[in-house]
């Protein structure tokens, strides 16, 4: 994959992740005071579920952002498109789908199993 296209893919993914993070983290931080709202007893359970779900999304997005940053560093140092594990080329089709991919599909599957 050529460098310009890789840079474009990573920039697009970075913008997407940052936009999604901004939508999940309320202004002023991750905690909001809701005592001023009239709440039904069941609202507490719903609110807790939504906070936990959003916290999971935020964690996943932060991990993606960190992976994008690592990919941008590999692009800068000339190692982008090669597995961080074996040095084997990562197929362009995989990089198109997951521009921050660090391993080949087989290596990633083995990594996730361990």
Jmol script that loads the backbone (N, CA, C; Angstrom):
load data "model"
ATOM      1  N   UNK A   1       0.855  -1.175   0.000  1.00  0.00           N
ATOM      2  CA  UNK A   1       0.000   0.000   0.000  1.00  0.00           C
ATOM      3  C   UNK A   1       0.895   1.231   0.000  1.00  0.00           C
ATOM      4  N   UNK A   2       0.546   2.203  -0.824  1.00  0.00           N
ATOM      5  CA  UNK A   2       1.403   3.387  -0.880  1.00  0.00           C
ATOM      6  C   UNK A   2       1.173   4.270   0.349  1.00  0.00           C
ATOM      7  N   UNK A   3       2.195   5.010   0.691  1.00  0.00           N
ATOM      8  CA  UNK A   3       2.228   5.816   1.916  1.00  0.00           C
ATOM      9  C   UNK A   3       1.109   6.854   1.966  1.00  0.00           C
ATOM     10  N   UNK A   4       0.850   7.529   0.861  1.00  0.00           N
ATOM     11  CA  UNK A   4      -0.179   8.568   0.848  1.00  0.00           C
ATOM     12  C   UNK A   4      -1.556   7.982   1.150  1.00  0.00           C
ATOM     13  N   UNK A   5      -1.849   6.833   0.561  1.00  0.00           N
ATOM     14  CA  UNK A   5      -3.150   6.194   0.804  1.00  0.00           C
ATOM     15  C   UNK A   5      -3.247   5.727   2.256  1.00  0.00           C
ATOM     16  N   UNK A   6      -2.183   5.153   2.770  1.00  0.00           N
ATOM     17  CA  UNK A   6      -2.165   4.708   4.170  1.00  0.00           C
ATOM     18  C   UNK A   6      -2.376   5.897   5.104  1.00  0.00           C
ATOM     19  N   UNK A   7      -1.703   6.995   4.830  1.00  0.00           N
ATOM     20  CA  UNK A   7      -1.842   8.207   5.649  1.00  0.00           C
ATOM     21  C   UNK A   7      -3.298   8.698   5.622  1.00  0.00           C
ATOM     22  N   UNK A   8      -3.918   8.659   4.443  1.00  0.00           N
ATOM     23  CA  UNK A   8      -5.320   9.079   4.292  1.00  0.00           C
ATOM     24  C   UNK A   8      -6.255   8.170   5.093  1.00  0.00           C
ATOM     25  N   UNK A   9      -6.051   6.861   4.999  1.00  0.00           N
ATOM     26  CA  UNK A   9      -6.884   5.912   5.748  1.00  0.00           C
ATOM     27  C   UNK A   9      -6.753   6.127   7.255  1.00  0.00           C
ATOM     28  N   UNK A  10      -5.523   6.295   7.712  1.00  0.00           N
ATOM     29  CA  UNK A  10      -5.302   6.495   9.145  1.00  0.00           C
ATOM     30  C   UNK A  10      -5.901   7.814   9.621  1.00  0.00           C
ATOM     31  N   UNK A  11      -5.774   8.864   8.827  1.00  0.00           N
ATOM     32  CA  UNK A  11      -6.348  10.163   9.202  1.00  0.00           C
ATOM     33  C   UNK A  11      -7.870  10.069   9.287  1.00  0.00           C
ATOM     34  N   UNK A  12      -8.480   9.363   8.343  1.00  0.00           N
ATOM     35  CA  UNK A  12      -9.930   9.192   8.354  1.00  0.00           C
ATOM     36  C   UNK A  12     -10.377   8.423   9.598  1.00  0.00           C
ATOM     37  N   UNK A  13      -9.645   7.356   9.930  1.00  0.00           N
ATOM     38  CA  UNK A  13     -10.001   6.556  11.106  1.00  0.00           C
ATOM     39  C   UNK A  13      -9.768   7.337  12.395  1.00  0.00           C
ATOM     40  N   UNK A  14      -8.696   8.117  12.459  1.00  0.00           N
ATOM     41  CA  UNK A  14      -8.432   8.947  13.634  1.00  0.00           C
ATOM     42  C   UNK A  14      -9.589   9.933  13.835  1.00  0.00           C
ATOM     43  N   UNK A  15     -10.019  10.576  12.764  1.00  0.00           N
ATOM     44  CA  UNK A  15     -11.120  11.544  12.855  1.00  0.00           C
ATOM     45  C   UNK A  15     -12.407  10.849  13.323  1.00  0.00           C
ATOM     46  N   UNK A  16     -12.672   9.662  12.802  1.00  0.00           N
ATOM     47  CA  UNK A  16     -13.868   8.917  13.202  1.00  0.00           C
ATOM     48  C   UNK A  16     -13.832   8.584  14.687  1.00  0.00           C
ATOM     49  N   UNK A  17     -12.707   8.062  15.155  1.00  0.00           N
ATOM     50  CA  UNK A  17     -12.585   7.679  16.561  1.00  0.00           C
ATOM     51  C   UNK A  17     -12.698   8.904  17.465  1.00  0.00           C
ATOM     52  N   UNK A  18     -12.024   9.982  17.109  1.00  0.00           N
ATOM     53  CA  UNK A  18     -12.092  11.188  17.928  1.00  0.00           C
ATOM     54  C   UNK A  18     -13.510  11.749  17.968  1.00  0.00           C
ATOM     55  N   UNK A  19     -14.226  11.695  16.860  1.00  0.00           N
ATOM     56  CA  UNK A  19     -15.609  12.165  16.799  1.00  0.00           C
ATOM     57  C   UNK A  19     -16.509  11.291  17.693  1.00  0.00           C
ATOM     58  N   UNK A  20     -16.322   9.975  17.613  1.00  0.00           N
ATOM     59  CA  UNK A  20     -17.127   9.077  18.435  1.00  0.00           C
ATOM     60  C   UNK A  20     -16.820   9.256  19.917  1.00  0.00           C
ATOM     61  N   UNK A  21     -15.552   9.445  20.255  1.00  0.00           N
ATOM     62  CA  UNK A  21     -15.186   9.695  21.651  1.00  0.00           C
ATOM     63  C   UNK A  21     -15.827  10.978  22.158  1.00  0.00           C
ATOM     64  N   UNK A  22     -15.791  12.011  21.351  1.00  0.00           N
ATOM     65  CA  UNK A  22     -16.386  13.288  21.751  1.00  0.00           C
ATOM     66  C   UNK A  22     -17.881  13.137  22.006  1.00  0.00           C
ATOM     67  N   UNK A  23     -18.538  12.263  21.269  1.00  0.00           N
ATOM     68  CA  UNK A  23     -19.962  12.044  21.458  1.00  0.00           C
ATOM     69  C   UNK A  23     -20.293  11.207  22.681  1.00  0.00           C
ATOM     70  N   UNK A  24     -19.331  10.446  23.178  1.00  0.00           N
ATOM     71  CA  UNK A  24     -19.578   9.578  24.330  1.00  0.00           C
ATOM     72  C   UNK A  24     -19.147  10.191  25.655  1.00  0.00           C
ATOM     73  N   UNK A  25     -18.197  11.095  25.620  1.00  0.00           N
ATOM     74  CA  UNK A  25     -17.714  11.718  26.847  1.00  0.00           C
ATOM     75  C   UNK A  25     -18.407  13.066  26.991  1.00  0.00           C
ATOM     76  N   UNK A  26     -19.234  13.224  28.022  1.00  0.00           N
ATOM     77  CA  UNK A  26     -19.972  14.475  28.182  1.00  0.00           C
ATOM     78  C   UNK A  26     -19.037  15.648  28.464  1.00  0.00           C
ATOM     79  N   UNK A  27     -19.459  16.863  28.114  1.00  0.00           N
ATOM     80  CA  UNK A  27     -18.645  18.036  28.414  1.00  0.00           C
ATOM     81  C   UNK A  27     -18.363  18.101  29.914  1.00  0.00           C
ATOM     82  N   UNK A  28     -17.129  18.394  30.258  1.00  0.00           N
ATOM     83  CA  UNK A  28     -16.769  18.482  31.668  1.00  0.00           C
ATOM     84  C   UNK A  28     -16.303  17.176  32.261  1.00  0.00           C
ATOM     85  N   UNK A  29     -16.131  16.156  31.468  1.00  0.00           N
ATOM     86  CA  UNK A  29     -15.600  14.905  31.996  1.00  0.00           C
ATOM     87  C   UNK A  29     -16.537  13.740  31.786  1.00  0.00           C
ATOM     88  N   UNK A  30     -16.180  12.636  32.425  1.00  0.00           N
ATOM     89  CA  UNK A  30     -16.925  11.404  32.219  1.00  0.00           C
ATOM     90  C   UNK A  30     -18.076  11.230  33.200  1.00  0.00           C
ATOM     91  N   UNK A  31     -18.154  12.067  34.234  1.00  0.00           N
ATOM     92  CA  UNK A  31     -19.238  11.936  35.206  1.00  0.00           C
ATOM     93  C   UNK A  31     -20.136  13.148  35.113  1.00  0.00           C
ATOM     94  N   UNK A  32     -21.426  12.899  35.200  1.00  0.00           N
ATOM     95  CA  UNK A  32     -22.395  13.976  35.202  1.00  0.00           C
ATOM     96  C   UNK A  32     -23.278  13.846  36.429  1.00  0.00           C
ATOM     97  N   UNK A  33     -23.662  14.971  36.960  1.00  0.00           N
ATOM     98  CA  UNK A  33     -24.564  15.007  38.101  1.00  0.00           C
ATOM     99  C   UNK A  33     -25.994  15.047  37.592  1.00  0.00           C
ATOM    100  N   UNK A  34     -26.810  14.097  38.024  1.00  0.00           N
ATOM    101  CA  UNK A  34     -28.183  14.017  37.552  1.00  0.00           C
ATOM    102  C   UNK A  34     -29.191  14.164  38.684  1.00  0.00           C
ATOM    103  N   UNK A  35     -28.777  14.606  39.865  1.00  0.00           N
ATOM    104  CA  UNK A  35     -29.696  14.672  40.991  1.00  0.00           C
ATOM    105  C   UNK A  35     -30.805  15.685  40.778  1.00  0.00           C
ATOM    106  N   UNK A  36     -30.626  16.601  39.841  1.00  0.00           N
ATOM    107  CA  UNK A  36     -31.654  17.596  39.589  1.00  0.00           C
ATOM    108  C   UNK A  36     -32.820  17.034  38.764  1.00  0.00           C
ATOM    109  N   UNK A  37     -32.673  15.857  38.230  1.00  0.00           N
ATOM    110  CA  UNK A  37     -33.728  15.259  37.422  1.00  0.00           C
ATOM    111  C   UNK A  37     -34.645  14.407  38.297  1.00  0.00           C
ATOM    112  N   UNK A  38     -35.936  14.438  38.000  1.00  0.00           N
ATOM    113  CA  UNK A  38     -36.908  13.588  38.678  1.00  0.00           C
ATOM    114  C   UNK A  38     -36.770  12.198  38.067  1.00  0.00           C
ATOM    115  N   UNK A  39     -36.335  11.237  38.865  1.00  0.00           N
ATOM    116  CA  UNK A  39     -36.060   9.914  38.325  1.00  0.00           C
ATOM    117  C   UNK A  39     -36.951   8.859  38.965  1.00  0.00           C
ATOM    118  N   UNK A  40     -37.348   7.926  38.153  1.00  0.00           N
ATOM    119  CA  UNK A  40     -38.069   6.751  38.612  1.00  0.00           C
ATOM    120  C   UNK A  40     -37.035   5.753  39.097  1.00  0.00           C
ATOM    121  N   UNK A  41     -37.411   4.881  40.012  1.00  0.00           N
ATOM    122  CA  UNK A  41     -36.491   3.892  40.565  1.00  0.00           C
ATOM    123  C   UNK A  41     -35.803   3.070  39.470  1.00  0.00           C
ATOM    124  N   UNK A  42     -36.539   2.683  38.437  1.00  0.00           N
ATOM    125  CA  UNK A  42     -35.963   1.871  37.355  1.00  0.00           C
ATOM    126  C   UNK A  42     -34.981   2.651  36.497  1.00  0.00           C
ATOM    127  N   UNK A  43     -35.087   3.999  36.533  1.00  0.00           N
ATOM    128  CA  UNK A  43     -34.157   4.809  35.743  1.00  0.00           C
ATOM    129  C   UNK A  43     -32.718   4.588  36.181  1.00  0.00           C
ATOM    130  N   UNK A  44     -32.516   4.299  37.466  1.00  0.00           N
ATOM    131  CA  UNK A  44     -31.165   4.060  37.968  1.00  0.00           C
ATOM    132  C   UNK A  44     -30.517   2.859  37.293  1.00  0.00           C
ATOM    133  N   UNK A  45     -31.284   1.795  37.106  1.00  0.00           N
ATOM    134  CA  UNK A  45     -30.753   0.610  36.431  1.00  0.00           C
ATOM    135  C   UNK A  45     -30.440   0.884  34.979  1.00  0.00           C
ATOM    136  N   UNK A  46     -31.338   1.616  34.323  1.00  0.00           N
ATOM    137  CA  UNK A  46     -31.120   1.971  32.925  1.00  0.00           C
ATOM    138  C   UNK A  46     -29.900   2.860  32.792  1.00  0.00           C
ATOM    139  N   UNK A  47     -29.802   3.829  33.692  1.00  0.00           N
ATOM    140  CA  UNK A  47     -28.661   4.751  33.658  1.00  0.00           C
ATOM    141  C   UNK A  47     -27.349   4.009  33.889  1.00  0.00           C
ATOM    142  N   UNK A  48     -27.337   3.087  34.852  1.00  0.00           N
ATOM    143  CA  UNK A  48     -26.135   2.305  35.132  1.00  0.00           C
ATOM    144  C   UNK A  48     -25.744   1.476  33.913  1.00  0.00           C
ATOM    145  N   UNK A  49     -26.720   0.823  33.291  1.00  0.00           N
ATOM    146  CA  UNK A  49     -26.445   0.034  32.088  1.00  0.00           C
ATOM    147  C   UNK A  49     -25.831   0.908  31.000  1.00  0.00           C
ATOM    148  N   UNK A  50     -26.437   2.069  30.761  1.00  0.00           N
ATOM    149  CA  UNK A  50     -25.945   2.961  29.705  1.00  0.00           C
ATOM    150  C   UNK A  50     -24.545   3.482  30.015  1.00  0.00           C
ATOM    151  N   UNK A  51     -24.279   3.806  31.279  1.00  0.00           N
ATOM    152  CA  UNK A  51     -22.930   4.271  31.655  1.00  0.00           C
ATOM    153  C   UNK A  51     -21.900   3.173  31.428  1.00  0.00           C
ATOM    154  N   UNK A  52     -22.237   1.948  31.840  1.00  0.00           N
ATOM    155  CA  UNK A  52     -21.306   0.829  31.658  1.00  0.00           C
ATOM    156  C   UNK A  52     -21.082   0.529  30.181  1.00  0.00           C
ATOM    157  N   UNK A  53     -22.156   0.561  29.401  1.00  0.00           N
ATOM    158  CA  UNK A  53     -22.038   0.336  27.957  1.00  0.00           C
ATOM    159  C   UNK A  53     -21.153   1.407  27.329  1.00  0.00           C
ATOM    160  N   UNK A  54     -21.422   2.661  27.667  1.00  0.00           N
ATOM    161  CA  UNK A  54     -20.634   3.758  27.112  1.00  0.00           C
ATOM    162  C   UNK A  54     -19.180   3.674  27.558  1.00  0.00           C
ATOM    163  N   UNK A  55     -18.945   3.258  28.801  1.00  0.00           N
ATOM    164  CA  UNK A  55     -17.568   3.108  29.291  1.00  0.00           C
ATOM    165  C   UNK A  55     -16.833   2.052  28.469  1.00  0.00           C
ATOM    166  N   UNK A  56     -17.534   0.978  28.109  1.00  0.00           N
ATOM    167  CA  UNK A  56     -16.936  -0.052  27.260  1.00  0.00           C
ATOM    168  C   UNK A  56     -16.604   0.486  25.885  1.00  0.00           C
ATOM    169  N   UNK A  57     -17.524   1.280  25.318  1.00  0.00           N
ATOM    170  CA  UNK A  57     -17.258   1.888  24.015  1.00  0.00           C
ATOM    171  C   UNK A  57     -16.062   2.833  24.089  1.00  0.00           C
ATOM    172  N   UNK A  58     -16.010   3.628  25.154  1.00  0.00           N
ATOM    173  CA  UNK A  58     -14.909   4.584  25.314  1.00  0.00           C
ATOM    174  C   UNK A  58     -13.581   3.835  25.402  1.00  0.00           C
ATOM    175  N   UNK A  59     -13.544   2.760  26.179  1.00  0.00           N
ATOM    176  CA  UNK A  59     -12.319   1.971  26.297  1.00  0.00           C
ATOM    177  C   UNK A  59     -11.897   1.398  24.946  1.00  0.00           C
ATOM    178  N   UNK A  60     -12.850   0.850  24.202  1.00  0.00           N
ATOM    179  CA  UNK A  60     -12.549   0.286  22.884  1.00  0.00           C
ATOM    180  C   UNK A  60     -12.026   1.372  21.942  1.00  0.00           C
ATOM    181  N   UNK A  61     -12.666   2.534  21.947  1.00  0.00           N
ATOM    182  CA  UNK A  61     -12.232   3.625  21.072  1.00  0.00           C
ATOM    183  C   UNK A  61     -10.849   4.138  21.457  1.00  0.00           C
ATOM    184  N   UNK A  62     -10.560   4.191  22.741  1.00  0.00           N
ATOM    185  CA  UNK A  62      -9.220   4.625  23.176  1.00  0.00           C
ATOM    186  C   UNK A  62      -8.158   3.622  22.742  1.00  0.00           C
ATOM    187  N   UNK A  63      -8.493   2.336  22.788  1.00  0.00           N
ATOM    188  CA  UNK A  63      -7.563   1.308  22.310  1.00  0.00           C
ATOM    189  C   UNK A  63      -7.340   1.455  20.808  1.00  0.00           C
ATOM    190  N   UNK A  64      -8.411   1.726  20.053  1.00  0.00           N
ATOM    191  CA  UNK A  64      -8.275   1.933  18.605  1.00  0.00           C
ATOM    192  C   UNK A  64      -7.409   3.160  18.328  1.00  0.00           C
ATOM    193  N   UNK A  65      -7.631   4.235  19.086  1.00  0.00           N
ATOM    194  CA  UNK A  65      -6.846   5.453  18.888  1.00  0.00           C
ATOM    195  C   UNK A  65      -5.367   5.191  19.167  1.00  0.00           C
ATOM    196  N   UNK A  66      -5.068   4.437  20.213  1.00  0.00           N
ATOM    197  CA  UNK A  66      -3.673   4.089  20.511  1.00  0.00           C
ATOM    198  C   UNK A  66      -3.077   3.250  19.381  1.00  0.00           C
ATOM    199  N   UNK A  67      -3.857   2.325  18.832  1.00  0.00           N
ATOM    200  CA  UNK A  67      -3.381   1.496  17.718  1.00  0.00           C
ATOM    201  C   UNK A  67      -3.158   2.345  16.472  1.00  0.00           C
ATOM    202  N   UNK A  68      -4.027   3.324  16.249  1.00  0.00           N
ATOM    203  CA  UNK A  68      -3.854   4.236  15.108  1.00  0.00           C
ATOM    204  C   UNK A  68      -2.575   5.043  15.284  1.00  0.00           C
ATOM    205  N   UNK A  69      -2.317   5.505  16.498  1.00  0.00           N
ATOM    206  CA  UNK A  69      -1.082   6.255  16.770  1.00  0.00           C
ATOM    207  C   UNK A  69       0.152   5.388  16.526  1.00  0.00           C
ATOM    208  N   UNK A  70       0.083   4.120  16.925  1.00  0.00           N
ATOM    209  CA  UNK A  70       1.218   3.213  16.665  1.00  0.00           C
ATOM    210  C   UNK A  70       1.396   3.007  15.163  1.00  0.00           C
ATOM    211  N   UNK A  71       0.289   2.886  14.433  1.00  0.00           N
ATOM    212  CA  UNK A  71       0.362   2.717  12.978  1.00  0.00           C
ATOM    213  C   UNK A  71       0.958   3.958  12.319  1.00  0.00           C
ATOM    214  N   UNK A  72       0.558   5.132  12.806  1.00  0.00           N
ATOM    215  CA  UNK A  72       1.130   6.376  12.269  1.00  0.00           C
ATOM    216  C   UNK A  72       2.640   6.430  12.520  1.00  0.00           C
ATOM    217  N   UNK A  73       3.075   5.931  13.670  1.00  0.00           N
ATOM    218  CA  UNK A  73       4.512   5.889  13.961  1.00  0.00           C
ATOM    219  C   UNK A  73       5.216   4.907  13.032  1.00  0.00           C
ATOM    220  N   UNK A  74       4.588   3.750  12.780  1.00  0.00           N
ATOM    221  CA  UNK A  74       5.191   2.781  11.849  1.00  0.00           C
ATOM    222  C   UNK A  74       5.263   3.374  10.442  1.00  0.00           C
ATOM    223  N   UNK A  75       4.247   4.143  10.071  1.00  0.00           N
ATOM    224  CA  UNK A  75       4.259   4.799   8.769  1.00  0.00           C
ATOM    225  C   UNK A  75       5.439   5.774   8.694  1.00  0.00           C
ATOM    226  N   UNK A  76       5.645   6.517   9.765  1.00  0.00           N
ATOM    227  CA  UNK A  76       6.745   7.488   9.803  1.00  0.00           C
ATOM    228  C   UNK A  76       8.115   6.817   9.764  1.00  0.00           C
ATOM    229  N   UNK A  77       8.235   5.659  10.416  1.00  0.00           N
ATOM    230  CA  UNK A  77       9.551   5.005  10.443  1.00  0.00           C
ATOM    231  C   UNK A  77       9.755   3.979   9.328  1.00  0.00           C
ATOM    232  N   UNK A  78       8.743   3.829   8.461  1.00  0.00           N
ATOM    233  CA  UNK A  78       8.899   2.970   7.292  1.00  0.00           C
ATOM    234  C   UNK A  78       8.546   1.510   7.493  1.00  0.00           C
ATOM    235  N   UNK A  79       7.995   1.157   8.648  1.00  0.00           N
ATOM    236  CA  UNK A  79       7.660  -0.249   8.881  1.00  0.00           C
ATOM    237  C   UNK A  79       6.168  -0.537   8.743  1.00  0.00           C
ATOM    238  N   UNK A  80       5.380   0.454   8.327  1.00  0.00           N
ATOM    239  CA  UNK A  80       3.944   0.252   8.156  1.00  0.00           C
ATOM    240  C   UNK A  80       3.702  -0.809   7.080  1.00  0.00           C
ATOM    241  N   UNK A  81       2.697  -1.657   7.327  1.00  0.00           N
ATOM    242  CA  UNK A  81       2.358  -2.696   6.357  1.00  0.00           C
ATOM    243  C   UNK A  81       3.092  -4.004   6.602  1.00  0.00           C
ATOM    244  N   UNK A  82       3.880  -4.028   7.660  1.00  0.00           N
ATOM    245  CA  UNK A  82       4.588  -5.258   8.045  1.00  0.00           C
ATOM    246  C   UNK A  82       4.154  -5.646   9.451  1.00  0.00           C
ATOM    247  N   UNK A  83       4.043  -6.929   9.677  1.00  0.00           N
ATOM    248  CA  UNK A  83       3.638  -7.431  10.989  1.00  0.00           C
ATOM    249  C   UNK A  83       4.662  -7.034  12.050  1.00  0.00           C
ATOM    250  N   UNK A  84       4.162  -6.554  13.184  1.00  0.00           N
ATOM    251  CA  UNK A  84       5.057  -6.221  14.295  1.00  0.00           C
ATOM    252  C   UNK A  84       5.591  -7.489  14.943  1.00  0.00           C
ATOM    253  N   UNK A  85       4.958  -8.606  14.662  1.00  0.00           N
ATOM    254  CA  UNK A  85       5.352  -9.881  15.253  1.00  0.00           C
ATOM    255  C   UNK A  85       6.409 -10.583  14.404  1.00  0.00           C
ATOM    256  N   UNK A  86       6.136 -10.730  13.104  1.00  0.00           N
ATOM    257  CA  UNK A  86       7.014 -11.540  12.258  1.00  0.00           C
ATOM    258  C   UNK A  86       7.756 -10.738  11.199  1.00  0.00           C
ATOM    259  N   UNK A  87       7.293  -9.521  10.936  1.00  0.00           N
ATOM    260  CA  UNK A  87       7.882  -8.731   9.856  1.00  0.00           C
ATOM    261  C   UNK A  87       7.320  -9.077   8.486  1.00  0.00           C
ATOM    262  N   UNK A  88       6.403 -10.053   8.444  1.00  0.00           N
ATOM    263  CA  UNK A  88       5.774 -10.445   7.173  1.00  0.00           C
ATOM    264  C   UNK A  88       4.866  -9.313   6.692  1.00  0.00           C
ATOM    265  N   UNK A  89       4.709  -9.179   5.371  1.00  0.00           N
ATOM    266  CA  UNK A  89       3.800  -8.158   4.860  1.00  0.00           C
ATOM    267  C   UNK A  89       2.347  -8.444   5.271  1.00  0.00           C
ATOM    268  N   UNK A  90       1.638  -7.385   5.630  1.00  0.00           N
ATOM    269  CA  UNK A  90       0.208  -7.482   5.904  1.00  0.00           C
ATOM    270  C   UNK A  90      -0.495  -7.177   4.583  1.00  0.00           C
ATOM    271  N   UNK A  91      -1.372  -8.060   4.125  1.00  0.00           N
ATOM    272  CA  UNK A  91      -2.027  -7.834   2.828  1.00  0.00           C
ATOM    273  C   UNK A  91      -2.768  -6.485   2.783  1.00  0.00           C
ATOM    274  N   UNK A  92      -2.722  -5.856   1.607  1.00  0.00           N
ATOM    275  CA  UNK A  92      -3.384  -4.567   1.425  1.00  0.00           C
ATOM    276  C   UNK A  92      -4.874  -4.630   1.765  1.00  0.00           C
ATOM    277  N   UNK A  93      -5.527  -5.737   1.437  1.00  0.00           N
ATOM    278  CA  UNK A  93      -6.952  -5.859   1.732  1.00  0.00           C
ATOM    279  C   UNK A  93      -7.208  -5.746   3.237  1.00  0.00           C
ATOM    280  N   UNK A  94      -6.326  -6.317   4.039  1.00  0.00           N
ATOM    281  CA  UNK A  94      -6.470  -6.207   5.501  1.00  0.00           C
ATOM    282  C   UNK A  94      -6.241  -4.772   5.946  1.00  0.00           C
ATOM    283  N   UNK A  95      -5.246  -4.111   5.373  1.00  0.00           N
ATOM    284  CA  UNK A  95      -4.963  -2.723   5.744  1.00  0.00           C
ATOM    285  C   UNK A  95      -6.079  -1.783   5.302  1.00  0.00           C
ATOM    286  N   UNK A  96      -6.739  -2.108   4.209  1.00  0.00           N
ATOM    287  CA  UNK A  96      -7.897  -1.317   3.783  1.00  0.00           C
ATOM    288  C   UNK A  96      -9.020  -1.434   4.813  1.00  0.00           C
ATOM    289  N   UNK A  97      -9.233  -2.643   5.319  1.00  0.00           N
ATOM    290  CA  UNK A  97     -10.303  -2.888   6.280  1.00  0.00           C
ATOM    291  C   UNK A  97      -9.948  -2.389   7.678  1.00  0.00           C
ATOM    292  N   UNK A  98      -8.694  -2.606   8.069  1.00  0.00           N
ATOM    293  CA  UNK A  98      -8.219  -2.225   9.404  1.00  0.00           C
ATOM    294  C   UNK A  98      -6.864  -1.532   9.220  1.00  0.00           C
ATOM    295  N   UNK A  99      -6.863  -0.235   8.924  1.00  0.00           N
ATOM    296  CA  UNK A  99      -5.609   0.453   8.607  1.00  0.00           C
ATOM    297  C   UNK A  99      -4.568   0.408   9.723  1.00  0.00           C
ATOM    298  N   UNK A 100      -4.995   0.189  10.956  1.00  0.00           N
ATOM    299  CA  UNK A 100      -4.067   0.137  12.083  1.00  0.00           C
ATOM    300  C   UNK A 100      -3.623  -1.290  12.406  1.00  0.00           C
ATOM    301  N   UNK A 101      -3.927  -2.257  11.536  1.00  0.00           N
ATOM    302  CA  UNK A 101      -3.570  -3.656  11.787  1.00  0.00           C
ATOM    303  C   UNK A 101      -2.075  -3.784  12.063  1.00  0.00           C
ATOM    304  N   UNK A 102      -1.765  -4.558  13.102  1.00  0.00           N
ATOM    305  CA  UNK A 102      -0.369  -4.751  13.499  1.00  0.00           C
ATOM    306  C   UNK A 102       0.168  -6.122  13.112  1.00  0.00           C
ATOM    307  N   UNK A 103      -0.735  -7.024  12.780  1.00  0.00           N
ATOM    308  CA  UNK A 103      -0.348  -8.400  12.464  1.00  0.00           C
ATOM    309  C   UNK A 103      -1.170  -8.907  11.276  1.00  0.00           C
ATOM    310  N   UNK A 104      -0.727  -9.997  10.693  1.00  0.00           N
ATOM    311  CA  UNK A 104      -1.530 -10.666   9.678  1.00  0.00           C
ATOM    312  C   UNK A 104      -2.755 -11.264  10.365  1.00  0.00           C
ATOM    313  N   UNK A 105      -3.743 -11.674   9.600  1.00  0.00           N
ATOM    314  CA  UNK A 105      -4.964 -12.245  10.168  1.00  0.00           C
ATOM    315  C   UNK A 105      -4.639 -13.463  11.024  1.00  0.00           C
ATOM    316  N   UNK A 106      -3.805 -14.370  10.518  1.00  0.00           N
ATOM    317  CA  UNK A 106      -3.461 -15.586  11.267  1.00  0.00           C
ATOM    318  C   UNK A 106      -2.723 -15.245  12.557  1.00  0.00           C
ATOM    319  N   UNK A 107      -1.793 -14.311  12.493  1.00  0.00           N
ATOM    320  CA  UNK A 107      -1.041 -13.917  13.703  1.00  0.00           C
ATOM    321  C   UNK A 107      -1.975 -13.260  14.718  1.00  0.00           C
ATOM    322  N   UNK A 108      -2.907 -12.422  14.244  1.00  0.00           N
ATOM    323  CA  UNK A 108      -3.829 -11.744  15.146  1.00  0.00           C
ATOM    324  C   UNK A 108      -4.738 -12.754  15.838  1.00  0.00           C
ATOM    325  N   UNK A 109      -5.203 -13.754  15.090  1.00  0.00           N
ATOM    326  CA  UNK A 109      -6.062 -14.783  15.673  1.00  0.00           C
ATOM    327  C   UNK A 109      -5.310 -15.544  16.763  1.00  0.00           C
ATOM    328  N   UNK A 110      -4.063 -15.903  16.492  1.00  0.00           N
ATOM    329  CA  UNK A 110      -3.253 -16.616  17.499  1.00  0.00           C
ATOM    330  C   UNK A 110      -2.972 -15.716  18.700  1.00  0.00           C
ATOM    331  N   UNK A 111      -2.719 -14.451  18.464  1.00  0.00           N
ATOM    332  CA  UNK A 111      -2.460 -13.481  19.534  1.00  0.00           C
ATOM    333  C   UNK A 111      -3.680 -13.350  20.447  1.00  0.00           C
ATOM    334  N   UNK A 112      -4.862 -13.282  19.846  1.00  0.00           N
ATOM    335  CA  UNK A 112      -6.082 -13.136  20.634  1.00  0.00           C
ATOM    336  C   UNK A 112      -6.435 -14.412  21.413  1.00  0.00           C
ATOM    337  N   UNK A 113      -6.021 -15.570  20.914  1.00  0.00           N
ATOM    338  CA  UNK A 113      -6.275 -16.827  21.622  1.00  0.00           C
ATOM    339  C   UNK A 113      -5.389 -16.957  22.846  1.00  0.00           C
ATOM    340  N   UNK A 114      -4.210 -16.353  22.791  1.00  0.00           N
ATOM    341  CA  UNK A 114      -3.284 -16.513  23.926  1.00  0.00           C
ATOM    342  C   UNK A 114      -3.522 -15.531  25.034  1.00  0.00           C
TER     343      UNK A 114
END
end "model"
wireframe off; spacefill off
backbone 0.3
color backbone group
